[in-house]
Amino acid sequence: MTKPHDQHAPAAARDGDTEQRILDAAHEVFVRRGSAGARMKEIAETAGVNQALLHYYFRSKARLADAVFRHAARQLMPRVIALLASEATLEEKIEEVVHLELEQLSRAPYLPGYILSELSHNPDRVPQLIAAMLGIEPDGFVPQVFSTLKRQIDARVRAGTMRRIAPEQFVINLLALCIFPFAAKPMLMALLRLDQDGFEHLIARRKREITTFFLNGLRP
């Protein structure tokens, strides 16, 4: 239900709660419709404010889209990247990455499609996306992720318990298994004749199956 509209004039002092309410509403609309399909009127209605107040806080749809994009990007990867760079075992990393990714994407299932669409139409946002995901410039963190994974993988290869795989391929394969069902959700629901409950059951099964599937694929 739409909240009562805030009738204060745009000249009123900026309010943090109102600004956050607008950001939350914009995130909901942009993630659902993408930047091209989102309308300021719908965002204002979802936030329970008038459009004049919306423009007061963010000036333009482009500025609001930038704020929403940064917010969306921060939801997707920071904990996963930190986990991959940690000293947890490879089995622990795989299991926890699957859990984190599927839990987050279940809460925001349109997020992968939204981010992919934004990057396709606005490739200049790639550095912005990476910085938002990591919280720091990638040169300060990404090498640590891959060097840690390479050291762990090399140890397993020497022990004869894992085939060799580049750490970059390890990460891409793992994330793709998690993200693809959400990026292709409408197609999968149509092909598999799933309703929303059916899709949720599919994801619940993947939580159990991806780790085993991934580890089996790495055995020599």
C-alpha positions as CSV (number, residue, x, y, z in Angstrom):
1,M,0.0,0.0,0.0
2,T,1.3,3.5,-0.9
3,K,2.3,5.5,2.1
4,P,0.7,9.0,2.6
5,H,2.5,11.5,0.4
6,D,4.9,13.9,2.1
7,Q,3.5,17.3,1.4
8,H,6.4,19.4,2.7
9,A,7.8,21.8,0.2
10,P,11.2,20.9,-1.4
11,A,12.8,23.8,0.4
12,A,12.4,21.9,3.7
13,A,15.6,20.7,5.4
14,R,16.9,17.4,4.1
15,D,15.8,14.4,6.2
16,G,17.9,11.3,6.4
17,D,14.9,9.0,6.9
18,T,13.1,10.5,3.9
19,E,16.3,10.1,1.8
20,Q,16.7,6.5,2.8
21,R,13.0,5.8,2.0
22,I,13.5,7.2,-1.4
23,L,16.6,5.1,-2.0
24,D,14.8,2.0,-0.8
25,A,11.8,2.7,-3.1
26,A,14.1,3.5,-6.0
27,H,16.1,0.3,-5.5
28,E,12.8,-1.7,-5.6
29,V,11.7,0.0,-8.8
30,F,15.0,0.0,-10.6
31,V,15.8,-3.6,-9.8
32,R,12.3,-4.6,-11.0
33,R,12.2,-2.5,-14.1
34,G,15.8,-1.5,-14.9
35,S,16.9,2.1,-15.4
36,A,15.2,2.4,-18.7
37,G,11.8,1.2,-17.5
38,A,11.8,3.0,-14.1
39,R,9.7,6.1,-13.7
40,M,10.2,8.8,-11.2
41,K,6.4,8.9,-10.6
42,E,6.4,5.2,-9.6
43,I,9.4,5.7,-7.3
44,A,7.7,8.7,-5.6
45,E,4.5,6.7,-5.1
46,T,6.4,3.7,-3.7
47,A,8.4,6.0,-1.3
48,G,5.2,7.9,-0.3
49,V,6.6,11.3,-1.3
50,N,5.7,13.7,-4.0
51,Q,7.8,14.1,-7.2
52,A,9.0,17.5,-6.2
53,L,10.6,16.1,-3.0
54,L,12.1,13.3,-5.1
55,H,13.8,15.8,-7.4
56,Y,14.9,17.9,-4.4
57,Y,16.9,15.0,-3.0
58,F,18.3,13.6,-6.2
59,R,17.8,16.2,-8.8
60,S,17.5,13.8,-11.7
61,K,16.7,10.2,-12.6
62,A,20.4,9.7,-13.6
63,R,21.6,10.7,-10.2
64,L,19.1,8.5,-8.5
65,A,20.0,5.6,-10.8
66,D,23.7,6.1,-9.8
67,A,22.8,5.9,-6.1
68,V,20.7,2.8,-6.6
69,F,23.4,1.1,-8.7
70,R,26.0,1.6,-6.0
71,H,23.5,0.3,-3.4
72,A,22.7,-2.8,-5.5
73,A,26.4,-3.6,-6.3
74,R,27.3,-3.5,-2.6
75,Q,24.7,-6.2,-1.9
76,L,26.1,-8.7,-4.3
77,M,29.7,-9.4,-3.6
78,P,31.7,-8.0,-0.6
79,R,31.2,-10.9,1.8
80,V,31.8,-13.4,-1.0
81,I,35.1,-11.7,-2.0
82,A,36.2,-11.5,1.7
83,L,35.5,-15.2,2.1
84,L,37.4,-16.2,-1.0
85,A,40.4,-14.3,0.3
86,S,40.3,-15.9,3.7
87,E,42.1,-18.9,5.1
88,A,39.0,-21.1,5.2
89,T,39.3,-24.4,3.5
90,L,38.2,-24.8,-0.1
91,E,35.3,-26.9,0.9
92,E,34.2,-24.3,3.5
93,K,34.6,-21.5,0.9
94,I,32.5,-23.3,-1.7
95,E,29.7,-24.2,0.8
96,E,29.6,-20.7,2.3
97,V,29.7,-18.9,-1.1
98,V,26.8,-21.0,-2.3
99,H,24.9,-20.2,0.8
100,L,25.6,-16.4,0.8
101,E,24.9,-16.0,-2.9
102,L,21.6,-18.0,-3.0
103,E,20.3,-16.3,0.2
104,Q,21.1,-12.8,-1.1
105,L,19.8,-13.5,-4.6
106,S,16.6,-15.1,-3.2
107,R,15.9,-11.8,-1.5
108,A,16.7,-9.7,-4.6
109,P,16.2,-12.2,-7.5
110,Y,16.2,-9.5,-10.2
111,L,19.6,-8.1,-9.1
112,P,21.9,-10.0,-11.5
113,G,19.7,-9.1,-14.5
114,Y,19.6,-5.5,-13.4
115,I,23.4,-5.2,-13.0
116,L,24.1,-7.1,-16.2
117,S,21.7,-4.8,-18.0
118,E,23.3,-1.7,-16.5
119,L,26.8,-2.8,-17.5
120,S,25.6,-3.7,-21.1
121,H,24.0,-0.3,-21.6
122,N,26.5,1.7,-19.5
123,P,30.0,0.0,-19.8
124,D,31.6,3.0,-18.1
125,R,30.0,1.8,-14.9
126,V,32.3,-1.3,-14.7
127,P,34.9,0.5,-12.5
128,Q,32.1,1.8,-10.3
129,L,30.6,-1.7,-9.9
130,I,33.9,-3.2,-8.9
131,A,34.7,-0.5,-6.4
132,A,31.2,-0.7,-4.9
133,M,31.4,-4.5,-4.6
134,L,34.8,-4.5,-2.9
135,G,34.6,-1.3,-1.0
136,I,38.2,-0.5,-2.2
137,E,39.9,-0.3,-5.5
138,P,40.3,-3.8,-7.0
139,D,44.1,-3.6,-7.2
140,G,44.2,-3.6,-3.5
141,F,42.2,-6.8,-2.9
142,V,41.6,-8.9,-6.0
143,P,45.3,-10.2,-6.2
144,Q,44.9,-11.4,-2.6
145,V,41.9,-13.5,-3.6
146,F,43.6,-15.2,-6.4
147,S,46.9,-15.7,-4.7
148,T,45.2,-17.3,-1.7
149,L,43.1,-19.6,-3.9
150,K,46.1,-20.5,-6.1
151,R,48.1,-21.5,-3.0
152,Q,45.3,-23.7,-1.7
153,I,44.6,-25.3,-5.0
154,D,48.3,-26.0,-5.6
155,A,48.5,-27.8,-2.2
156,R,45.6,-30.0,-3.2
157,V,47.1,-30.7,-6.6
158,R,50.4,-31.8,-5.0
159,A,48.5,-34.0,-2.6
160,G,46.7,-35.6,-5.6
161,T,43.2,-34.8,-4.4
162,M,42.3,-32.1,-6.9
163,R,42.9,-31.5,-10.6
164,R,44.6,-28.2,-11.5
165,I,42.4,-25.3,-12.2
166,A,43.2,-21.6,-12.5
167,P,41.9,-19.6,-9.5
168,E,40.1,-17.3,-12.0
169,Q,38.2,-20.2,-13.5
170,F,37.5,-21.6,-10.0
171,V,35.7,-18.3,-9.1
172,I,33.9,-17.8,-12.4
173,N,32.6,-21.4,-12.3
174,L,31.4,-21.2,-8.7
175,L,29.6,-17.8,-9.1
176,A,28.1,-18.8,-12.4
177,L,26.4,-21.8,-10.9
178,C,24.8,-19.6,-8.3
179,I,23.9,-16.6,-10.4
180,F,22.6,-18.1,-13.6
181,P,19.2,-19.3,-12.3
182,F,18.4,-15.8,-11.1
183,A,19.7,-14.0,-14.3
184,A,17.6,-16.4,-16.4
185,K,14.7,-16.8,-14.0
186,P,11.8,-15.9,-16.4
187,M,13.2,-18.3,-19.0
188,L,13.7,-21.1,-16.5
189,M,10.3,-20.7,-15.0
190,A,8.7,-20.9,-18.5
191,L,10.8,-23.9,-19.6
192,L,10.4,-25.9,-16.4
193,R,6.8,-24.7,-15.9
194,L,7.5,-23.4,-12.5
195,D,5.5,-20.9,-10.4
196,Q,7.2,-18.8,-7.7
197,D,6.9,-21.6,-5.1
198,G,8.4,-24.0,-7.7
199,F,11.3,-21.7,-8.4
200,E,12.0,-21.3,-4.6
201,H,12.1,-25.1,-4.3
202,L,14.5,-25.3,-7.2
203,I,16.8,-22.9,-5.5
204,A,16.5,-24.8,-2.2
205,R,17.7,-27.9,-3.9
206,R,20.6,-26.1,-5.5
207,K,21.8,-25.1,-2.0
208,R,22.3,-28.8,-1.4
209,E,23.6,-29.8,-4.8
210,I,26.0,-27.1,-6.0
211,T,28.7,-27.8,-3.5
212,T,28.7,-31.6,-4.2
213,F,28.6,-31.0,-8.0
214,F,31.4,-28.4,-7.8
215,L,33.7,-30.5,-5.7
216,N,33.1,-33.6,-7.8
217,G,34.1,-31.6,-10.9
218,L,37.5,-30.8,-9.2
219,R,38.5,-34.4,-8.4
220,P,41.4,-35.8,-10.4
